[in-house]
């Protein structure tokens, strides 16, 4: 995770996070994302200035921690400065899918530097 911030590579961070999501229990996906948000707010937000990163945005959309005939949900976490219309920010964006036993979840990562 730290190396992807140093290299400013959102695809490296996305593949790492995708591997974590596939290894954990399906029912704990939401808990893992809450932990990651806490981790970024407490630890990485202070190191963003050293790594010259201004913000991070993570979006997960699909059947998250539910099964059966239920609706899809969206989890969006924004840490730092994540404006898409600001001219002083460069954006590294990655979009991928995660296949679970209930269907396909969309997964996007934006890295602002």
Contact map, one row per residue, 1 for C-alpha under 8 A:
11111000000110010000000000000000000000000000000000000000000000000000000000000000000000000000000000000000000000000
11111100000000000000000000000000000000000000000000000000000000000000000000000000000000000000000000000000000000000
11111110000000000000000000000000000000000000000000000000000000000000000000000000000000000000000000000000000000000
11111111110110000000000000000000000000000000000000000000000000000000000000000000000000000000000000000000000000000
11111111110010000000000000000000000000000000000000101000000000000000000000000000000000000000000000000000000000000
01111111100000000000000000000000000000000000000000100000000000000000000000000000000000000000000000000000000000000
00111111100000000000000000000000000000000000000000000000000000000000000000000000000000000000000000000000000000000
00011111110000000000000000000000000000000000000000001000000000000000000000000000000000000001000000000000000000101
00011111111110000000000000000000000000000000000000000000000000000000000000000000000000000001000000000000000000100
00011001111111000000000000000000000000000000000000000000000000000000000000000000000000000001110000000000000011100
00000000111111100000000000000000000000000000000000000000000000000000000000000000000000000000110000000000000010000
10010000111111110000000000000000000000000000000000000000000000000000000000000000000000000000000000000000000000000
10011000111111111000000000000000000000000000000000000000000000000000000000000000000000000000000000000000000000000
00000000011111111100000000000000000000000000000000000000000000000000000000000000000000000000010100000000000110000
00000000001111111110000000000000000000000000000000000000000000000000000000000000000000000000000000000000000000000
10000000000111111111000000000000000000000000000000000000000000000000000000000000000000000000000000000000000000000
00000000000011111111100000000000000000000000000000000000000000000000000000000000000000000000000000000000000000000
00000000000001111111110000000000000000000000000000000000000000000000000000000000000000000000000001000000000000000
00000000000000111111111000000000000000000000000000000000000000000000000000000000000000000000000000000000000000000
00000000000000011111111100000000000000000000000000000000000000000000000000000000000000000000000000000000000000000
00000000000000001111111111001000000000000000000000000000000000000000000000000000000000000000000000000000000000000
00000000000000000111111111000000000000000000000000000000000000000000000000000000000000000000000001010000000000000
00000000000000000011111110000000000000000000000000000000000000000000000000000000000000000000000000000000000000000
00000000000000000001111111011000000000000000000000000000000000000000000000000000000000000000000000000000000000000
00000000000000000000111111111000000000000000000000000000000000000000000000000000000000000000000000000000000000000
00000000000000000000110111111000000000000000000000000000000000011000000000000000000000000000000000010000000000000
00000000000000000000000011111100000000000000000000000000000000011100000000000000000000000000000000000000000000000
00000000000000000000000111111111000000000000000000000000000000001000000000000000000000000000000000000000000000000
00000000000000000000100111111111100000000000000000000000000000011000000000000000000000000000000000000000000000000
00000000000000000000000000111111110000000000000000000000000000011000000000000000000000000000000000000000000000000
00000000000000000000000000011111111000000000000000000000000000000000000000000000000000000000000000000000000000000
00000000000000000000000000011111111100000000000000000000000000000000000000000000000000000000000000000000000000000
00000000000000000000000000001111111110000000000000000000000000000000000000000000000000000000000000000000000000000
00000000000000000000000000000111111111000000000000000000000000000000000000000000000000000000000000000000000000000
00000000000000000000000000000011111111100000000000000000000000000000000000000000000000000000000000000000000000000
00000000000000000000000000000001111111110000000000000000000000000000000000000000000000000000000000000000000000000
00000000000000000000000000000000111111111000000000000000000000000000000000001000000000000000000000000000000000000
00000000000000000000000000000000011111111100000000000000000000000000000000000000000000000000000000000000000000000
00000000000000000000000000000000001111111111000000000000000000000000000000000000000000000000000000000000000000000
00000000000000000000000000000000000111111111100000000000000000000000000000000010000000000000000000000000000000000
00000000000000000000000000000000000011111111100000000000000000000000000000000010000000000000000000000000000000000
00000000000000000000000000000000000001111111110000000000000000000000000000000000000000000000000000000000000000000
00000000000000000000000000000000000000111111111000000000000000000000000000000000000000000000000000000000000000000
00000000000000000000000000000000000000111111111100000000000000000000000000000000000000000000000000000000000000000
00000000000000000000000000000000000000011111111110000000000000000000000000000011000000000000000000000000000000000
00000000000000000000000000000000000000000111111110000000000000000000000000000000000000000000000000000000000000000
00000000000000000000000000000000000000000011111111100000000000000000000000000000000000000000000000000000000000000
00000000000000000000000000000000000000000001111111111110000000000000000000000000000000000000000000000000000000000
00000000000000000000000000000000000000000000111111111100000000000000000000000000000000000000000000000000000000000
00000000000000000000000000000000000000000000001111111000000000000000000000000000000000000000000000000000000000000
00001100000000000000000000000000000000000000001111111000000000000000000000000000000000000000000000000000000000000
00000000000000000000000000000000000000000000000111111100000000000000000000000000000000000000000000000000000000001
00001001000000000000000000000000000000000000000111111110000000000000000000000000000000000000000000000000000000111
00000000000000000000000000000000000000000000000110011111000000000000000000000001110000001000000000000000000000011
00000000000000000000000000000000000000000000000100001111100000000000000000000111110000000000000000000000000000111
00000000000000000000000000000000000000000000000000000111110000000000000000001111110000000000000000000000000011110
00000000000000000000000000000000000000000000000000000011111000000000000000011110010000000000000000000000000011100
00000000000000000000000000000000000000000000000000000001111100000000000000111100000000000000000000000000001111000
00000000000000000000000000000000000000000000000000000000111110000000000001111000000000000000000000000000011110000
00000000000000000000000000000000000000000000000000000000011111000000000001110000000000000000000000000000111100000
00000000000000000000000000000000000000000000000000000000001111110000000111100000000000000000000000000000111000000
00000000000000000000000000000000000000000000000000000000000111110000000111000000000000000000000000000011110000000
00000000000000000000000000000000000000000000000000000000000011111110011110000000000000000000000000000111100000000
00000000000000000000000001101100000000000000000000000000000011111100000111000000000000000000000000000000100000000
00000000000000000000000001111100000000000000000000000000000000111110000000000000000000000000000000000000000000000
00000000000000000000000000100000000000000000000000000000000000111111010000000000000000000000000000000000000000000
00000000000000000000000000000000000000000000000000000000000000101111110000000000000000000000000000000100000000000
00000000000000000000000000000000000000000000000000000000000000000111110000000000000000000000000000000100000000000
00000000000000000000000000000000000000000000000000000000000000000011111000000000000000000000000000000000000000000
00000000000000000000000000000000000000000000000000000000000000100111111100000000000000000000000000000000000000000
00000000000000000000000000000000000000000000000000000000000000100000111110000000000000000000000000000000000000000
00000000000000000000000000000000000000000000000000000000000011110000011111000000000000000000000000000000000000000
00000000000000000000000000000000000000000000000000000000000011110000001111100000000000000000000000000000000000000
00000000000000000000000000000000000000000000000000000000001111010000000111110000000000000000000000000000000000000
00000000000000000000000000000000000000000000000000000000011110000000000011111000000000000000000000000000000000000
00000000000000000000000000000000000000000000000000000000111100000000000001111100000000000000000000000000000000000
00000000000000000000000000000000000010000000000000000001111000000000000000111110000000000000000000000000000000000
00000000000000000000000000000000000000000000000000000011110000000000000000011111010000000000000000000000000000000
00000000000000000000000000000000000000011000100000000011100000000000000000001111110000000000000000000000000000000
00000000000000000000000000000000000000000000100000000111000000000000000000000111110000000000000000000000000000000
00000000000000000000000000000000000000000000000000000111000000000000000000000011111000000000000000000000000000010
00000000000000000000000000000000000000000000000000000111100000000000000000000111111100000000000000000000000000010
00000000000000000000000000000000000000000000000000000000000000000000000000000000111111001000000000000000000000000
00000000000000000000000000000000000000000000000000000000000000000000000000000000011111001000000000000000000000000
00000000000000000000000000000000000000000000000000000000000000000000000000000000001111100000000000000000000000000
00000000000000000000000000000000000000000000000000000000000000000000000000000000001111111000000000000000000000000
00000000000000000000000000000000000000000000000000000000000000000000000000000000000011111100000000000000000000000
00000000000000000000000000000000000000000000000000000000000000000000000000000000000001111100000000000000000000000
00000000000000000000000000000000000000000000000000000100000000000000000000000000001101111110000000000000000000011
00000000000000000000000000000000000000000000000000000000000000000000000000000000000000111111000000000000000000011
00000000000000000000000000000000000000000000000000000000000000000000000000000000000000001111100000000000000001111
00000001110000000000000000000000000000000000000000000000000000000000000000000000000000000111110000000000000001110
00000000011000000000000000000000000000000000000000000000000000000000000000000000000000000011111000000000000111100
00000000011001000000000000000000000000000000000000000000000000000000000000000000000000000001111100000000000111000
00000000000000000000000000000000000000000000000000000000000000000000000000000000000000000000111110000000011110000
00000000000001000000000000000000000000000000000000000000000000000000000000000000000000000000011111000000011100000
00000000000000000000000000000000000000000000000000000000000000000000000000000000000000000000001111100001111000000
00000000000000000100010000000000000000000000000000000000000000000000000000000000000000000000000111110001111000000
00000000000000000000000000000000000000000000000000000000000000000000000000000000000000000000000011111011100000000
00000000000000000000010001000000000000000000000000000000000000000000000000000000000000000000000001111111100000000
00000000000000000000000000000000000000000000000000000000000000000000000000000000000000000000000000111110000000000
00000000000000000000000000000000000000000000000000000000000000100011000000000000000000000000000000011111000000000
00000000000000000000000000000000000000000000000000000000000001100000000000000000000000000000000000111111100000000
00000000000000000000000000000000000000000000000000000000000001100000000000000000000000000000000011110111110000000
00000000000000000000000000000000000000000000000000000000000111110000000000000000000000000000000011110011111000000
00000000000000000000000000000000000000000000000000000000001111000000000000000000000000000000001111000001111100000
00000000000000000000000000000000000000000000000000000000011110000000000000000000000000000000001111000000111110000
00000000000001000000000000000000000000000000000000000000011100000000000000000000000000000000111100000000011111000
00000000011001000000000000000000000000000000000000000001111000000000000000000000000000000000111000000000001111100
00000000010000000000000000000000000000000000000000000001110000000000000000000000000000000011110000000000000111110
00000001110000000000000000000000000000000000000000001011100000000000000000000000000000000011100000000000000011111
00000000000000000000000000000000000000000000000000001111000000000000000000000000110000001111000000000000000001111
00000001000000000000000000000000000000000000000000011110000000000000000000000000000000001110000000000000000000111
